[in-house]
């Protein structure tokens, strides 16, 4: 293998340092990261380099005097035939793990990478206006400083008026020579022909013709006149004679003003809910953490301001800090509606007109009898949110009482901002995240 092939191979090895985000989410240690910095372990690979040993200026030959004989093979360290070389030694292959480092990214980079990895395309909606900035001078107003007068608009409006009001004077003078036609008759004829000429101008034209001694009975009637005389359109006269003047008016003036652009802050509040009842064993709790933690990182990276509230529940609900949320245990029963009642109270602090709101809940789908249909479903309908998501964590498959997810799907099938995802093991986590984030309904008030 040549040097070029070696370099290509080592370049490919180096590129493998870039973390596999989906694998990290499914199997990695999430505890080493915070909401400000996501630390993903990567295996370090030292690329080889060629060095020149300044201490040995000789060649690579062999022999007592360092000079090889013709045809004598050169020993290669590590060659099986070299008893003194650094060949393979005894030992179990792969006993030692490779050296690891960390690829650290902020949540914004994490969100971009996850978008690419999972084919997501979530564009958060700006809610509260935080700043108005001036954009390009694209707005036109009727008043403004002279320095912003739009001469192009002024000229276009004046030219449009000229084309609309200018008329063929020679054509109208000839119309004044229709036998028996007075100024009023000529004026009405011109109006019918869409010739915009004033009655006063026609009267003056007839008087001038009389003073010049011109025959005013040249045409028997207006039909005879139309048959014998052709109009000279204004656009053709302008092409032929040029544009002598444009009738500008004050109302034609337009002044350029900068477009006012509103910058809206993209705020999000996420209420994370998890079941901590007796049926939520360690494996189920780990699946909740493995699903919710990347969602927190992702939304932190997508929004200008992100706040997270954590609710734990068994038969009752209470708010906890993030550190307690994933590790808390309880032995009580389950009433999921208690968590949504508390979530509704929490979200009163975050008006939907200013905040994007997400309610993420997770559990094993076990709930007290009739609580889902009678209480949870009405609460989910009543709480305005961009997205309501329920993540079912049931590693061993559904049990008889695990019907909450199915009832949510059935009762809220008409809502485009409600989604259910199922996570039976770590391999399902990335699909669940994709399902949740690609279903974001963006419901507006």
MOFENPE-V618346 format. One record per backbone hydrogen bond with DSSP energy under -0.5 kcal/mol. CO is the residue of the C=O (numbers start at 1). NH is the residue of the N-H. If there is no record, write none. Layout:
BEGIN
co = <CO;CO>
nh = <NH;NH>
END
This chain:
BEGIN
co = <2;3;4;5;6;7;8;9;10;11;12;13;14;15;19;20;21;22;23;23;24;28;29;30;37;37;38;38;39;40;42;45;51;52;53;55;63;66;69;73;75;76;79;81;82;85;92;99;101;102;103;105;106;106;107;108;109;110;111;112;113;114;115;115;121;122;128;128;131;133;136;136;139;141;145;146;148;149;150;151;152;153;154;155;156;157;158;159;160;161;162;167;168;169;170;171;172;174;175;177;177;178;180;182;183;184;185;186;187;188;189;190;191;194;195;198;199;200;201;202;203;204;205;206;207;208;209;209;210;215;219;221;222;223;224;225;231;233;234;235;236;237;238;242;246;249;250;254;255;257;259;259;260;261;261;262;263;263;265;265;265;266;266;267;268;269;270;270;271;271;272;273;274;276;277;279;281;282;283;284;285;286;287;288;289;291;292;293;294;295;296;297;298;299;305;307;309;310;311;312;313;314;316;318;320;321;321;322;324;332;334;335;336;336;337;338;339;340;341;342;343;344;345;346;347;351;351;354;356;357;357;358;358;359;359;360;361;362;363;365;365;368;368;370;371;371;372;375;376;377;378;379;382;386;386;387;387;388;389;390;390;391;391;392;392;394;399;401;401;403;404;405;406;407;408;410;412;415;417;419;421;422;423;425;426;428;429;430;431;432;433;434;436;437>
nh = <6;7;8;9;10;11;12;13;14;15;16;16;17;18;21;24;25;26;27;28;28;30;32;33;34;39;40;105;41;103;101;47;53;54;56;57;66;68;72;75;77;79;82;83;85;87;95;44;42;104;40;38;109;110;111;112;113;114;115;116;117;118;119;120;123;124;130;265;263;261;138;259;257;255;148;149;256;151;154;155;156;157;158;159;160;161;162;163;164;165;166;169;172;173;174;175;176;177;178;218;219;181;182;186;187;188;189;190;191;192;193;195;194;196;197;202;203;204;205;206;207;208;209;210;211;212;213;214;213;218;179;225;226;227;228;229;233;237;238;239;240;241;242;244;248;252;253;150;141;139;135;261;262;133;263;264;130;131;127;128;267;304;305;356;307;358;272;309;273;360;311;362;313;330;280;281;285;286;287;288;289;290;291;292;293;295;296;297;298;299;300;301;302;303;268;270;272;320;274;318;276;335;314;312;310;324;325;326;328;278;368;338;339;340;341;342;343;344;345;346;347;348;348;349;350;354;355;128;269;386;387;271;360;361;389;273;391;275;393;403;404;371;372;374;375;376;377;379;380;381;382;383;384;441;442;359;389;419;361;392;421;363;393;394;423;397;402;367;403;407;408;409;410;411;412;413;415;418;388;390;392;424;394;428;429;432;433;434;435;436;437;438;439;440>
END
